[in-house]
Amino acid sequence: MTTAAEFVGVSRHFGDFTAVDSLDLAIREGALTTLLGPSGCGKTTSLRMLAGYLEPSAGTIRIGGEDHTATPPEKRGLGMVFQSYALFPHMTVAANVGYGLKLRKVARPERDRRVAEALELVGLGHLADRRPKALSGGQQQRVALARAIAIRPRLLLLDEPLSNLDARLRVQMRGEIRRIQAETGLTVVLVTHDQEEALEMSDHMVVMNAGRVMQQGAPDALFPAPANRFVAEFLGYENFLTLPGRGLVTVRPELLTVTTGDAASGETAVSATVRAIAYRGVEVRVSLDAKEAEGATTPLVASLRGDALTPDDRAALHPGGRVTVSARPDHLVPLAG
């Protein structure tokens, strides 16, 4: 694995507040890495330190194997797309895209060629003469992407680039960014608080909290095996049980079985009372209060296929109904806490 950039023991303090705490992280070349976590977890601070807009309080930032901790942003060779897009309203789309090239004193013929190339890549070649106010939010976002790509950066840094778009456009732009990354081979670092966005777009996910990395890995390896309760909850897990001999575990709603009879042989089971039912066509979502071994009550949620329920099971699915909730042992994910 070739490393495009690296944080080595990087911390950032704002007065008494530690935004990033001894961060060690390698960014793989040619991959799309997401920094994922809630507001205040340190992801944007980390991105801004990588870009050079913030200086670390401690540690080293390497880019291409060289120490760039003190290198100013304009000399790092990175492209960045901000949440606000930061387009110049008085300039045309083409002039916006070519701005970074002009600052770098790229000759006009080469500049025009690279602007046209970048606009074609984002599907906006036909809007080169428009001004930003005449564009939709999604189009403005593409212009900002084209401007960052046109300088042929070592890394492309994206700070919550989809947060200002409506839901339909966000989904569309996820695919567009992934396409552009794949076609160009760019190394991309994306900051987001949206776990669906991270799961869909990432080659490598880095889940952060309180300035530290909680867990990292490929989406298909990280999602089924969260390391601790924070990661599990942030990735959308809802069920948490403390079991004798196993400690704290989590299990996804679709992997639970709810029945009025006995659990299947070998499954881990608890008794529960139905609290609420939500019918969603093919899926039936059941909210339950389960009894743990110590007698405590814990909430669970099960997602069941309606066509898999027996008549007796259906009859018990009403508020107050007594049922057995079970899961296969290999579907129970142990958590550190």
C-alpha positions in Angstrom: 0.0 0.0 0.0 1.4 3.4 -1.0 0.6 6.2 1.4 -0.4 9.5 0.0 -0.5 11.4 3.3 0.0 10.6 7.0 -0.8 12.0 10.4 1.8 11.0 12.9 0.9 11.8 16.6 -1.0 14.9 15.5 -2.9 16.9 18.1 -4.8 20.2 17.9 -5.8 22.2 20.9 -8.0 25.3 21.1 -7.3 26.7 24.5 -8.3 23.9 27.0 -10.2 22.0 24.4 -8.5 19.1 22.5 -10.1 18.9 19.0 -7.7 16.2 17.8 -5.8 13.9 20.2 -2.6 12.1 19.1 -4.0 11.1 15.7 -2.1 8.4 13.7 -3.6 7.9 10.3 -2.4 6.8 6.9 -4.3 7.9 3.8 -4.0 5.3 1.0 -3.0 6.6 -2.4 -5.7 6.3 -5.1 -8.4 5.5 -2.5 -11.4 7.4 -1.2 -11.1 7.8 2.6 -13.9 9.2 4.7 -13.5 10.8 8.1 -16.9 10.0 9.7 -18.3 11.2 13.0 -20.6 13.6 14.9 -20.1 17.3 15.1 -17.1 18.1 17.2 -15.3 14.8 16.7 -12.3 16.3 15.1 -12.8 15.3 11.5 -13.0 18.8 9.9 -10.1 20.0 12.1 -8.0 17.0 10.8 -8.9 17.9 7.2 -8.0 21.5 7.7 -4.6 20.6 9.2 -4.0 18.3 6.2 -4.9 21.2 3.9 -2.6 23.6 5.8 -5.3 26.0 7.1 -4.6 25.0 10.7 -1.3 24.3 12.3 -1.0 21.2 14.5 -0.3 21.8 18.2 1.9 18.7 18.1 2.9 15.9 15.6 3.8 15.7 12.0 1.8 15.7 8.7 3.5 14.0 5.8 2.4 14.3 2.2 4.1 12.1 -0.4 6.4 10.9 2.3 7.7 14.4 3.1 7.1 16.5 6.2 4.7 19.3 5.2 3.6 20.2 8.7 4.7 23.8 8.2 4.1 24.1 4.5 1.5 26.8 3.6 -1.7 25.6 1.8 -0.8 27.0 -1.6 2.4 25.0 -1.7 1.0 21.6 -0.7 -0.5 20.8 -4.1 -3.9 19.8 -2.7 -7.4 20.6 -3.9 -10.2 21.4 -1.5 -14.0 21.7 -1.8 -15.6 23.5 1.0 -19.2 23.1 2.3 -20.1 26.5 1.0 -18.4 25.9 -2.5 -16.8 29.4 -2.2 -17.4 30.3 -5.9 -16.7 33.8 -7.1 -20.1 35.2 -8.1 -18.7 37.8 -10.6 -16.8 35.2 -12.6 -18.1 32.7 -15.2 -18.0 29.0 -14.5 -14.9 28.7 -16.7 -13.1 31.5 -14.9 -13.9 30.0 -11.5 -12.5 26.6 -12.6 -9.4 28.2 -14.0 -8.7 30.4 -11.0 -6.3 28.1 -9.3 -4.5 27.5 -12.6 -4.2 31.3 -13.2 -2.7 31.7 -9.7 -0.1 29.0 -10.6 0.7 30.9 -13.7 -0.3 28.1 -16.1 -0.1 29.3 -19.7 -3.5 30.4 -21.2 -3.7 27.6 -23.9 -2.9 24.9 -21.2 -5.3 26.6 -18.8 -8.2 26.6 -21.2 -7.5 22.9 -22.1 -7.5 21.8 -18.5 -10.6 23.9 -17.6 -12.5 22.3 -20.5 -11.3 18.9 -19.5 -12.4 19.4 -15.9 -15.9 20.7 -16.9 -16.4 17.8 -19.2 -15.5 15.4 -16.4 -18.3 16.9 -14.2 -20.7 17.2 -17.0 -20.8 21.0 -17.2 -19.0 21.8 -20.4 -22.1 23.4 -21.8 -22.3 25.9 -18.9 -18.8 27.3 -19.1 -20.0 30.9 -19.8 -22.7 31.0 -17.0 -22.3 32.6 -13.7 -22.8 30.8 -10.4 -26.1 32.5 -9.6 -27.6 30.9 -12.7 -26.8 27.4 -11.5 -28.5 25.0 -9.2 -27.0 23.9 -6.0 -25.9 20.6 -7.6 -24.3 22.4 -10.5 -22.4 24.8 -8.2 -21.1 21.8 -6.3 -19.8 20.3 -9.6 -18.1 23.6 -10.5 -16.3 23.6 -7.1 -15.2 20.0 -7.8 -14.0 20.9 -11.3 -12.0 23.8 -9.9 -10.3 21.5 -7.4 -9.6 18.8 -10.0 -8.3 21.2 -12.6 -5.1 21.9 -10.7 -4.4 18.1 -10.7 -3.9 17.9 -6.9 -2.0 15.3 -5.0 -5.1 14.9 -2.9 -8.6 16.1 -3.2 -10.1 17.2 0.1 -13.9 17.4 0.5 -15.4 19.0 3.6 -19.1 18.0 3.9 -19.6 18.8 0.1 -23.1 17.3 -0.1 -24.7 18.8 3.0 -26.3 21.8 1.2 -28.1 19.6 -1.3 -31.5 18.0 -1.1 -31.8 14.3 -0.6 -32.2 13.3 -4.2 -29.2 15.4 -5.3 -27.1 14.1 -2.5 -27.6 10.5 -3.7 -26.9 11.5 -7.3 -23.7 13.4 -6.3 -22.4 10.4 -4.3 -22.3 8.4 -7.5 -20.8 11.3 -9.4 -17.9 11.9 -6.9 -17.2 8.1 -6.9 -17.2 8.0 -10.7 -14.8 11.0 -10.9 -12.5 9.4 -8.3 -12.5 6.1 -10.2 -11.9 7.7 -13.6 -9.1 10.0 -12.4 -7.4 7.8 -9.8 -7.4 10.7 -7.4 -6.7 10.2 -3.7 -9.8 11.7 -2.0 -10.4 12.5 1.7 -14.0 13.2 2.4 -15.4 14.5 5.7 -19.0 13.6 6.5 -21.4 13.0 9.4 -23.6 10.8 7.2 -23.0 7.1 7.8 -24.9 6.1 4.6 -22.8 8.4 2.6 -19.6 7.0 4.1 -20.7 3.4 3.6 -21.6 4.0 -0.1 -18.6 6.0 -1.1 -15.6 4.8 0.9 -12.8 2.5 0.1 -11.7 3.2 3.7 -13.8 4.6 6.6 -12.3 6.3 9.7 -14.9 6.7 12.5 -13.8 9.4 14.9 -15.0 10.6 18.3 -13.6 13.2 20.8 -10.6 13.7 18.5 -9.6 10.0 18.3 -10.0 7.2 15.8 -12.6 4.8 17.2 -12.3 2.3 14.4 -11.2 2.2 10.7 -11.5 -0.2 7.8 -13.3 -1.0 4.6 -17.0 -0.5 4.8 -17.9 -4.2 4.3 -15.5 -5.1 7.1 -16.3 -2.3 9.5 -20.1 -2.3 9.3 -20.8 -5.9 10.4 -18.2 -5.8 13.2 -18.3 -2.5 15.1 -15.6 -2.4 17.8 -17.6 -0.6 20.5 -21.0 0.8 21.4 -20.2 4.3 20.0 -19.3 3.0 16.6 -22.3 0.6 16.6 -24.7 3.4 17.5 -23.2 5.8 14.9 -23.5 3.2 12.2 -27.2 2.7 13.0 -27.3 -0.3 15.3 -30.2 -0.1 17.7 -30.1 -3.3 19.8 -27.8 -3.7 22.8 -27.9 -6.6 25.3 -25.8 -7.7 28.2 -25.6 -11.5 28.1 -24.1 -13.9 30.7 -20.6 -15.0 29.7 -20.6 -12.7 26.7 -20.9 -9.2 28.1 -22.3 -6.4 25.9 -23.4 -7.4 22.4 -25.3 -5.9 19.5 -27.4 -7.4 16.7 -29.0 -5.9 13.7 -32.9 -5.7 13.6 -33.1 -7.9 10.5 -31.1 -10.7 12.2 -33.6 -11.1 15.0 -36.3 -13.7 15.1 -39.6 -13.1 17.0 -41.9 -16.0 17.7 -44.4 -17.2 20.2 -42.7 -20.6 20.4 -39.3 -21.8 21.4 -36.2 -20.4 19.8 -34.4 -22.6 17.2 -31.8 -24.9 18.6 -28.5 -23.1 19.4 -29.9 -19.6 19.2 -29.6 -17.1 22.0 -33.0 -16.1 23.3 -34.7 -13.7 25.6 -38.3 -13.2 26.5 -39.9 -9.9 25.5 -43.1 -7.9 25.5 -44.3 -6.2 22.3 -44.4 -2.4 22.7 -45.4 -1.3 19.2 -45.8 -2.5 15.6 -45.1 -0.6 12.4 -46.2 -2.3 9.2 -44.1 -1.2 6.2 -45.4 -3.3 3.4 -43.0 -6.3 3.1 -41.3 -5.4 6.4 -42.9 -5.4 9.9 -40.9 -3.4 12.4 -41.5 -4.5 16.0 -40.5 -2.5 19.1 -40.0 -4.7 22.1 -39.0 -4.6 25.8 -36.8 -7.6 26.5 -35.8 -9.1 29.8 -32.1 -9.5 30.4 -30.6 -12.2 32.7 -30.3 -9.8 35.6 -34.0 -8.9 35.3 -33.4 -5.5 33.7 -35.5 -4.4 30.8 -33.9 -3.3 27.5 -35.5 -2.0 24.3 -35.0 -4.0 21.1 -36.1 -3.5 17.5 -36.8 -6.3 15.1 -37.3 -6.0 11.3 -39.4 -9.0 10.2 -40.6 -10.2 6.8 -44.4 -10.3 7.0 -44.6 -13.4 4.7 -42.3 -15.3 7.1 -44.6 -15.0 10.1 -46.9 -17.8 11.2 -50.6 -17.1 12.1 -49.7 -17.6 15.8 -46.8 -15.2 15.5 -49.0 -12.6 13.8 -51.6 -13.0 16.6 -49.0 -12.1 19.2 -47.8 -9.0 17.4 -49.8 -6.5 19.3 -48.9 -4.1 22.2 -48.6 -6.3 25.3 -48.0 -9.5 23.4 -45.5 -12.0 25.0 -42.9 -13.3 22.6 -39.5 -14.9 22.4 -36.7 -13.0 20.6 -33.7 -14.9 19.4 -30.6 -14.7 17.2 -27.9 -17.0 16.0 -24.7 -16.7 18.1 -22.7 -15.6 15.0 -25.0 -12.7 14.5 -24.2 -11.3 17.9 -21.4 -8.8 17.7 -19.3 -8.4 21.0 -18.6 -4.8 21.9 -15.8 -3.3 24.0 -18.3 -0.9 25.7 
